[in-house]
Amino acid sequence: MAAPIKACEFCFKTIKDKSYRSLTSNTSQEQYGNIFNKLGIASVNGFVCNQCVNKLNRVNKLNGDIRTKVLMLTQERDKVLDTLKQMPGIVKQHQDMSTPKRGEKRHLVKQTPTPKSRLKKSLFQTPTRRTSTSTCIPAQDSPAKTCTSKMDRSTQTKQTREDFDVKITVKYANGERSKHINTEPEKSVMKAIMNNKKPATIMKHYRKNVHYKDAMLDVVKTEIQKEIRSLVKKDGDVLQNKNSESLLNHDWTAISEKFQAKAPYLFSIFCNAVNLYSGNKKKLPSMMTSAAILLYTRSQRLNQLQYVIGLVADKCGLTKEGLKILNDIGVVVSPTSINKKKKQLVKQQEKLIMETVTDYVKQKEMAMSKAEELADTVRLERPSDLERESISALSNGEIVPCDTTGVGCDAEKISPLNDALSDAENILFHDGETDKSNVVRNNISNAKPIEILGDNIDVTITPAKMTIEKQRKSLHWFLTMAKQKRITAADGMDLATTEKCDILQMPTCSWLPTMEQLDSLRENIVFHVAHILLKYVEFLKPASVSFPKYIPHPYLDKTKEKSVFLNCDLIEASENSSQGMITILQRIHNFAVPHVENEAARIVFGGDVLTNERAFSAQEAMQNAPSNFQSLRGLIHRPEGLHREMNFLLVF
């Protein structure tokens, strides 16, 4: 059986929607009863469609708005009437109105609209005896009450009386012009100028006038617009992403100084807005961030800070949708720009690694191959029949006998390739006629040696609520960095004229310092002691201004250069296990150790003491490998504090 069809009582349309309104309920009658009365109809029984219900609700809302509007207008009218009643003229008119005084006889009006009431008298009157005499005193007229009206100064018109007249005389070459000034604030300004007041006082007088205040604001806005136009130019250097170095070396102080130099008025407005003064630098990042966001809205060329925040947010795990939201409010650049910048930074890092590590490895391998070719043709003479003691005897506290010829070590432990390379280099430095020697010399001199630094990175992730699926995770990585030696022996000597000596053949007496070296050491110690005294002794601190900061030497400019160190690789292996440490050393050998035919050169591997001990144990575990390269002999362990080394690199 089909459901009954409902029709709207107003428009007679068939109700097809699931939602409709019944007018038979008490709520509908109370809500729409007034509307039915205004429509001139009785109460409606039935159903109404959504469109007609919306119209009824609209009428109800308009009725409420009308009542609210009438109430507001009534209140406003009452306020105006109260203000008018307090006006002096209205108050005076109320005072002048005549009031009946006590004692005055009122004359009866004959033809009154109402008849005079007759008093009823008693038929009999009983006489009474008067026991007291009364004196009749004529009534005196009471003085009329006088209302003192209070005059409101704010509502009174000021009398036009001039305190002084201002006359300005401007002298020209051919004559002069005069003018009287009778308006404010020009008169106050001229008086302040005559009294040699400060410019701030003069501008305060101008500020009292609305027209001058608006004109001053227009002048300030024009100056700020000029500063902003200078900031958004293509050749600008403030908050613009010129290169990747500006992103990697973001300095708030340097950016604020450039910003202040380019836009001093705008910088002053931002500083006053956040109450930033010279001694408080904690608010500087917040202030510069707000300025960068506003300027990025003006020109998207000023996107340096947006790139920095976007890269940091992406690194911290912000999703693409989150980056889009921040891009809409001007905090970061678009996600596409962030991805492009990440690829650009990766290519730049790969290029630096190529220039620092890979080029050195290739040049060293080329030098090793050339040295191996020369080793086949040149016979090297070495005093191999000398008696030599093992250096390992020093660890037992024994006294090693030394002769005047030199000190040595076990010759059997020296790699044949290293001997050939060393001897070939000695020959090449003395022989400048052959083409092979020139090639090898150029390769060796151009290659800057490197050192490998490494340390473990351990991360423990603990979930907020631990379950069977969500357990504590322990991640172990090994961060590998390469440091390029800025200063080598080749920087302090001329290789063409200086003979390259073998450390095993140098006489023992050559290690003793000379008198000149002792005198230099004594002077340097005096300098260091004086520098410490000037720093910590209070009464000597004023003399530190005239004291030199550094010891002068010919390599001062060279030593002031910053060291080059790069993040090369993040190896997913743990140094806590032997297999993990072997994997780490194999990765380091593959990209940083030069080798020719499984014969490896040796580079320095620095780290903390525990890392070097584990690396040495890994080398011992690979002693049975068929070649030096596979046995991981290309690393020289230097147990030094990696954290101290990194702090030193950050400072210098």
C-alpha positions, 0 to 999 in steps of 0.5 A: 500500500502506497504512503499517503501523499502530503501537500503543502498548505501554502503553495499546494506543491507535493512534498517529496523531501523527507524533512517538512514542518507540521503546523498542528503542533503547539510549538508551530502555533506559538511560533507562527501564530502572530504571522497567521494573524498578520496574514488574516487567516486562522490557524493552519492545520497540515504540513508545510514544505521547506521553502515555505518554512524558510519564508516563515522563519525569515518573517520571524527573524525580520520581526525580531530585527524590527523590535531590536531596531526600535529598541535601539532607536528608542534608547538613542532618542532618550539619550539625545533628549537627556542631553538636550534637557541638560542644555543651559537654555532649557534649564533656564526656561524651566527656572523662569516658569511661574510657580504659586507662592505660599499665602497668595489667594487664588481667585475662583474661576466662575464657569468651571467645567465641574460644579463646586462641591458643597460642604455639609454642615452639622445641624447643631454646634456645641460651644467649647471653652478656649483655655489658651490664647493664641497670637496671630502672627501674619505669615511672611512671604517665604523667599523663592528658591533660586536654582544655580545653574552650572555652566559646562565649559565644554558646551560654551563657546570660547570668546574669540580673544587672541593671545598673540599675533604671528607675523612672518617676514621672508626676505628675498634678494629683491624684496621681502614678503610678510604674512600674519598667521592667525590659525592653529597649529601654525601659530604654536609651531612658529612660537616653538621655532622662535623658542628653539624647541626640539623637532619632536616638540614642533611635530607634536604641535602639527600632530594636534591637527587632523589634516597635518597628522594625515599629511605626516602619515602620508609622508611616512608611508611614502618613505616606507614604500621607497624602502620596500622598493629598494628591498625587492629589487633584483640586485638586493641582498636582504632576505633574497635566496641568492645561493645555497650558502645563504640557506646553510649559513643563516645569521639573524644578526647579519640579516638584521644589520643589512635590513636596517641599512636598507630600510631604517624607518621600516626596521624602526617601526618593527622594533618599536612594535615588539619593544626590541632594544639593542641590549635584548636580542632574544626577540630579534628572530621573532621580529625578523620572521614577522618582517620576512612574512610581510615582505614575502607577501609583497614580493615572492623574491624575498623568500630566504627565510621561507626556504629555511623554515620549509626545509626545517619543517620538511626535515621534521616530518611535516606533510605536503598538506601542512606545507601547503597551509603554511605556504598560503599564509606566507610562512614557507614556500611551496612544496614543489620549490622545497623539493627542488631546493633539496635536490639542488642541495644534494647535488651541491654536497655531492660536488663538494665531496667530489672536489674534496674526497673523490678528486684526491682519491683519483689523483692519489691513485694516478700518482701511485700508478705512475710511481709503480711504473717508475719503480720498475725502471729506477733502482732504489738504494736503501741501507737495508743491512743496518741493525734496527730495533722494533718500535714496539719495544718502546711500549715496554719501557725499554731503551732503544739503542740509536746510532747517528745514522738514524732510527728505523722500524721493521722493513718487512712491514712496509708495503712495497707500493708505499716504498716505490711511491716514496722513492719515486717521489724523491726522484721526481722532485730532483728530476725536472726533465722527464715528462713522467716526473712533471705529471706525477709532481702536478698530481701530488702537489694538487691533491690536498690530503684528507682525514676521515672522522666518524662517530656513532649515532644512537636513537631510541624511539619509545612509544607513548603507549607500548603494545605488541605492535608498538615496541621500543625501537633502537636505531644505530647509525655511523656518521662519516665526515671528511676533513681536508687538510688546509696546511701541509708541508708543501705549503711551507716549502718550495718543493723544487728546491727542497729535498724530500727526506726519508724519516727513517734515514734522518739523524737523531740529532736533527730532532733536537731544537736549535737555538733559534727555535728555543728563542722563538719558543721563549718569546711565544711563551711570554706572549701567551702568559701576557695574554692570559694576564691581560684577560683575567687580571682586572687592572691589566685589562685596559692595556689589552687594547694595545696588545696584539691578538696573534703572534705574527708569522708568515702563515697567518693568513693561511691559518685563518682560513676555515677548515673544509669538512663535509658529511660524506655518508650515514652508514646504517650499521652499528659499531657495537658489533664486529660485523657492523664495524667491518661494514663501516670500514669497508664503506670508508675504504670504498670511497676514501682510501686510494688503492691500485690493484688491491694495494691501498694507500693509508689515510688517517681515521679519527674518532673517539677512543672507543671507536678506534679500538673497535676499528682496530679490532675489525682490522685484526679480524680481517688479517687473513684477507688476500690483499691489503685493501681487503684486509682494511689496512688503509686506515691509520687510527688516531684516537682523539676526542671526536667531540673536541675535534668537531668543536675545534672545527666549528671555532676555526 
